Amino acid sequence: MRTPAVPNLLTPGRIADQLGVSLPRVLYVLATRRHIQPAARAGTLRLYDRKAVAMVRHELNAMDARRSGNGKGSQGQ
């Protein structure tokens, strides 16, 4: 009998390590983007799935683009 697969969930610290950014940047994105929700909780730990990691990566890239002036918005016009 096969055992069910264990989901691969990550803490914010592991997300920061995987994306190569600082933990405070990941925590900022998670705190300010309400559409990125934890897939599970373990006590007080929030655990995120691959989809959430991809959304964090996208938000960080968008923040970097806006900061460097390559993003879309009224700042560059």
N, C-alpha and C positions, 0 to 999 in steps of 0.2 A: 504494500500500500504506500502510495506516494504522499509525502507531507506537503501541505500547501506552501507555496513560495512566500518567503518573507519579503515584504516591500523594502526597498532601499530608500529610507528616509534620512534627511540630513538636518542637522542643527544649523543655526545661523553661522556659527563658527566654522563648520565644515564647508558651508557654502562659500564663505569668504576665502578659505584655503583653496577650494576648487577653482574659484574665479580669479584668484590672485589679487584680491583687493583687501582693504582693511575691514575689520569687523564693524567699526562704527558706520562705514558706508553701507554695508549690508543691512544693519539694524535700522538705519535711516530710511532706506527704501522700504523695508518691511513695515515700519511704523507709519509711513506716509502714503503708501499705496494700498488702499483697503481691498483692492481686488486680488491681492496676493495673500491667500489664507493658508494656514498650516493644514497639512493633510491629517495630522494626528497630534496628540499631546501625550507626553509621558511625565506626569506630575506637573511641574511648571515649565518643562521644556516644550518648545514648539518644534515640530518636525515637518519638514517640507519635502515634497516629491519633485521629480524631474521637471514637471511642468512649471512649478513655482520657481525652480532654479533658473529655467529659461526666461521667465518673466523678470526675475531680478537682474539677470544679465542684460536683457533688453533695456530696462530702466536705467541701469548704470551707463550703458552705451549712449542712451539718449541724454543723460545728464552731462556726460563728457562732451558730446557733440554741441549741446547748448553752450557749455562753458567755453569751448574753443571757437565758437562763432560759426560752426558748420551746420547747426541745427536749424529747423524751420521755426520761424517765430518773428515777432516784431522787433526783437533786439538787433537783428542783422540787417534790417531794412532802413 
